[in-house]
Amino acid sequence: MSAPKYLLGLAACSIAFSLLLLFPGDFYLNIAGYLFGSVVVVLLVGMFRRVDSERRQTPTYSPQRGLAGAVTSLILFGLLVAMTHAWFIATELSKQ
């Protein structure tokens, strides 16, 4: 048994989707991008840690190096993208 890497893959896809939502520049797409870049990524990483912790209790678990760094990178990059969306949201709200 190994770590649930598919959850990290989903988190990476969520970040990529959030990045794609930066380019149209629409207010509502920025809100969706903010949610995908922050909330969805943090939920998926949290699910990864929970499942990984459960699997570590089994004797057949095989640890994999580098996943802790990947988790940290995903969270930081997701929050960076989310902050960019938050900037555009705040800019749009300040015009009103």
C-alpha positions, 0 to 999 in steps of 0.5 A: 500500500502506498500514499494516495497520490491521486489526491495530490494529482487532483489538487494539482489539477485544481491549481491548473484550473484556477490558473486558467480562470485568471485569463478571462478576467471576469469577476465571477470566474475570479471568485471560482478561481479563488475557491479552486486555488484555495479551498479545494486545494486545502481540502484535497491536501487534507484528505491526502494527509488523512488517508496517508495517516491511516495507510501508515498504520498498516504493515504493508505501507511503503513510504515515498520520499518527496511527497512532503515537499510536493504537499508543501509546494501544492499548498503554497502555489495554490495560495499564490494563485488564490491571492492573485484572484483575490487581488483581481476581486478586490480591484473590481470591488473597489471600482464600484 
